């Protein structure tokens, strides 16, 4: 099982889910180009940060590790990357598991405002933010329906501050773009493997209606919503999330005592 994280994050937030799945899978967690512990690039380098670039990075990783066929798990931006990869290389993916993903209609004014706001969010980052009491909860509030413990929220703030500016800014523009709005429906429609798409019922970042719209494009997609969760259902309601995974993966029903 290969895990792909979302914007501004790292593989760290997948660790709880990976521990749950580790009795059935060898789990591979990695940090995307420009995020987490991936090497920092020279801002003047020729690196680009499109969904296609990240899909090719994943191909290179699997080839380098000689992994011919995998189960693929992606969240948010990572779910878009996983979808592009699975659409382009269906022979490499046994099953696809997506969380908080979907398709959206292009609106030039809305997108322009989103890109400007996103650029400011990336530009106005300071290390002292980690020292502000409860800063991690304020940072995560918009992403969540229910708050997470500080031990879970602090790594999100750290990852956000650690992300390379060029990658963080560019992925905002490429993942939410006219090109993505045109191409992503085709990628969802092109999926040829059993696919699970999980949405947080109260997700403000990628509302469930966008996931439902994607699921309608392909009979291979099993769409599930988890109540009372936002953009990180795997952390907000781990028992419910893991039960959905277990059903899709064909595991025996899980008991609360087995859930991390």
Secondary structure, 3 states (H helix, E strand, C coil): CEEECCCCCCHHHHHHHHHHHCCCCCCEECCCCCCCCCCCCCCCCCCCCCHHHHHHHHHHHHHHCCCCCEEEEEECHHHHHHHHHHHHCHHHEEEEEEECCCCCCCCHHHHHHHHHHHHHHHHCCCHHHHHCCCHHHHHHHHHCCCCCCHHHHHHHHHHHHHCCHHHHHHHHHHHCCHHHHHHHHHHHHHCCCCEEEEEECCCCCCCHHHHHHHHCCCCCEEEEEECCCCCCHHHHCHHHHHHHHHHHHCCCCCCHHHCC
